[in-house]
């Protein structure tokens, strides 16, 4: 009887990994750089270009902010979830599960509390795909 249960669990885990862990960001986020568009976060105005994100192809990331730079790693989760693991705390935690919704050259990052901010992909030449200050919200 126990062997049957173990076999069932093994099949369920295999199916979960085969079908349930698909990231919508696979192939879209690796090796990219992003710059924030103007927005408001928790009542604070964020000017265009104030925040920068870089995701390397080997799973490392850098988050440049006005209060300092945060380095660490990222991992792709189910759907739009991307987990950021920093080497030092940001907002009281080193680990942040974010929704990163990528649509072309635009990425919306949503925090677990519902806060969101839009980013624009930086072209390979280092410039933006357009002028982030002119983008509609």
C-alpha positions in Angstrom: 0.0 0.0 0.0 2.8 2.4 0.9 4.6 1.8 -2.4 1.4 2.8 -4.3 1.2 6.1 -2.4 4.9 6.8 -3.1 4.3 6.1 -6.8 1.3 8.4 -6.9 3.2 11.2 -5.2 6.1 10.8 -7.6 3.7 11.1 -10.6 2.0 14.1 -9.1 5.4 15.9 -8.5 6.5 15.0 -12.0 3.3 16.5 -13.5 3.7 19.6 -11.4 7.2 20.2 -12.6 6.2 19.4 -16.2 3.1 21.5 -16.4 2.7 23.7 -13.3 6.1 25.5 -13.0 6.2 27.2 -16.3 7.4 30.8 -16.1 6.0 33.4 -18.5 9.3 35.2 -18.2 11.6 32.4 -19.5 13.6 33.9 -22.4 12.2 37.4 -21.8 14.1 38.6 -18.7 17.5 36.9 -18.9 20.3 39.2 -20.1 18.1 42.4 -20.0 18.4 45.9 -18.5 15.4 48.0 -17.5 14.8 51.7 -16.5 11.8 52.9 -14.6 9.2 55.1 -16.1 7.8 58.0 -14.1 5.2 56.9 -11.5 4.0 57.1 -8.0 4.8 54.4 -5.3 3.2 54.6 -1.9 2.5 58.3 -2.4 6.0 59.1 -3.5 6.8 60.4 -7.0 9.4 58.3 -8.8 11.0 60.3 -11.7 11.7 58.5 -15.0 15.1 56.7 -14.8 15.4 56.8 -11.0 15.4 53.0 -10.8 17.4 50.5 -12.9 17.2 46.7 -13.0 19.7 44.3 -14.7 19.1 40.6 -15.0 22.2 38.6 -16.3 22.0 35.3 -18.1 23.6 33.5 -15.2 20.9 34.4 -12.7 22.5 37.5 -11.1 20.8 40.8 -10.8 21.4 44.4 -9.8 18.8 46.9 -8.6 20.1 50.6 -8.7 18.0 52.9 -6.5 18.5 56.5 -5.2 19.2 54.9 -1.7 21.9 52.5 -3.0 22.6 49.5 -5.2 21.3 46.0 -4.3 23.0 43.0 -5.8 21.9 39.4 -5.7 20.3 36.6 -7.7 16.9 36.0 -9.3 14.9 32.9 -10.0 11.9 32.4 -12.3 8.8 31.1 -10.6 5.4 30.0 -11.9 3.6 32.5 -14.2 4.9 36.0 -13.8 6.6 35.5 -10.5 10.3 36.3 -10.2 12.0 36.0 -6.8 14.8 38.5 -6.1 17.3 37.4 -3.5 19.6 40.3 -2.4 22.8 40.1 -0.4 21.5 42.8 2.0 18.0 43.8 3.2 15.7 46.0 1.1 12.5 47.1 2.9 13.2 44.7 5.8 13.9 41.6 3.7 16.5 40.1 1.4 13.9 37.9 -0.5 11.2 39.5 -2.6 8.7 37.6 -4.8 7.6 40.0 -7.5 5.2 39.8 -10.4 7.2 40.9 -13.4 4.8 41.2 -16.3 6.7 41.6 -19.6 4.9 42.8 -22.7 7.4 43.7 -25.4 9.7 46.5 -24.2 7.5 47.2 -21.1 7.7 45.5 -17.8 5.4 46.1 -14.9 6.7 45.1 -11.5 4.1 44.4 -8.9 5.0 44.0 -5.2 3.1 41.6 -2.9 1.2 44.6 -1.4 -0.1 45.6 -4.9 2.3 48.4 -5.5 3.4 48.5 -9.1 5.8 50.5 -11.3 6.5 50.3 -15.0 9.9 49.8 -16.5 11.2 50.1 -20.1 13.7 47.8 -21.6 17.1 49.4 -22.4 18.4 48.6 -25.9 21.6 46.7 -26.5 23.3 50.0 -27.3 22.6 51.3 -23.8 19.9 53.8 -24.7 16.2 53.4 -24.0 13.8 52.1 -26.6 12.3 55.6 -26.5 12.0 58.5 -24.1 10.5 57.1 -20.8 9.2 60.5 -19.8 6.9 60.5 -22.8 5.4 57.1 -22.1 1.7 57.1 -21.0 0.8 55.6 -17.6 
